[in-house]
């Protein structure tokens, strides 16, 4: 059946347009109610005029459909700003010709203009769907889409506009058009299903649904009221639809017979094939006067069904001998609708293009936009409250751990020489005799200390001797009234001795440090490999390394969670900032504002879901981090002890000791030498 010639389709004529002088009324309303110069909108009015000209003399192609949709949307935008309805201030007369009678109908309402454009959109889609011969898979898909779009246009017209404008837009006629278009769309789908060799039962159900749609259309055509409205079209359409009803019923029973054959129900198979043949004969009766393509399709189908019936009857008579059940005892074929009326959206910017009157914004739209901004702010506050609470818990938890993720498993740091030691090693490398010179300086310093000690003792002896001599002299000559010179010298000597003792303490401390660190000094000036080997290194087992790696992995998860959270917050803020629906509010009825806000705020639902998932993950991550930290504690203690040993390493203390004591020692030694010279001068003067 996939090679059967295609049946013709029904298409509708376009309505003819008359005048619609909207410009003058729009100008007056802008001047009176917006307080603006109407000349500022001359360009916009001109664009709308040109768009109407393109729409009423529309091209018979897909571009024509786009033009009609665009003009329909722009009329919707205009109506939301300028009241042009029946009896309203800016209403203008609209004239179109009624299809069936050819009479001109004038209504002072912009909705009539929209309704006529919508009717022509449905009619044009029906033309484009019928013009293709559907011999290719692509042709079948395109025709099916056109018929669904046509049904969508007529459905929108039926559900949103008055049915009293003209006969061709009455409720009965629109229902007829919708069922015709859906039936033809389903018919295209049936043709493709047979081309694709789909399962027999599915093809039967698709075909049965074609019959259902056409039966609904036929009921409308048989209605006396509808028949009187349609006039001359009624007879031709009715004959074609009735023929298709029987034809596709025959196709449905043909495929039900094929399914029975697959199930080896040979008596049932013959019953279905007999019914299919009967229905095809009925279709042939209604096909008188139809085009040659219809006659050819019927002959082709007769060959197929007749061949199937004769073969099945012969097999059952001579082989299977199964009883042939009555048709009414068999299960009826329930239709499966795989098509629908594709909706019309008058405010879809991808269809309508930019709003021609975008800069003409009513005050009501600005007020509604402020209300929407408050709804967005409330949403942001609610989300941030949850985020701040989670962040506070996270920060307190991480502060209590005091762990750096970057260094937690960096065991290589223990295999490197600290920078402070590298600096001293570099300094010593350019002065290779430093240790030798330091030892010699210490020896010289010891000699200076000994010499100073001896000189001070010698001076003390001289002072004591002079005092004894002075005492004897005074005893010989009697008591003197002038102070003794030796007492002044004794005071000076005591002062110098005190300084010397302080220098002695510093000298002793330095000698202890030198004796303790001389080997480390040589280590610092030696090869780096020896120094590296001398530094303490912790011993970590494979199990402990695994604990460290697991701890780092979880800490990185925490960082990843933080980064994702920050990114989501920023994304939410940016989206809210850019979210301006003022243009949409212009075209929305005030009673629908709350519903619109709810729909618009749904755009944030996915972001809120991501944020909630991020916040919910925190509890699990922190629990895992707590468990990992329990195991990490022992390893951390080992590493901390190693770090302390390294920090208290003798080499580092040596550097610090040298920096502390050497300047003091050299300075004190110089001071003592200077003071001894001064003491000697005083002795000579005495």
RAVENRA-V415425 format. One record per helix or strand of 2 or more residues. SS is the DSSP state (A for helix, B for strand). FROM is the first residue (numbers start at 1). TO is the last residue. Records with the same first field share a line. If there is no record, write none. Layout:
BEGIN
SS: FROM-TO  FROM-TO
END
This chain:
BEGIN
B: 17-20  94-97  104-107
A: 23-34  38-56  62-81  110-131  137-160  167-169  171-195  200-222  224-230  232-262  266-286  292-320  327-329  349-352  363-401  411-415  419-429  434-477  485-524  528-534  542-578  582-586  590-647  650-685
END
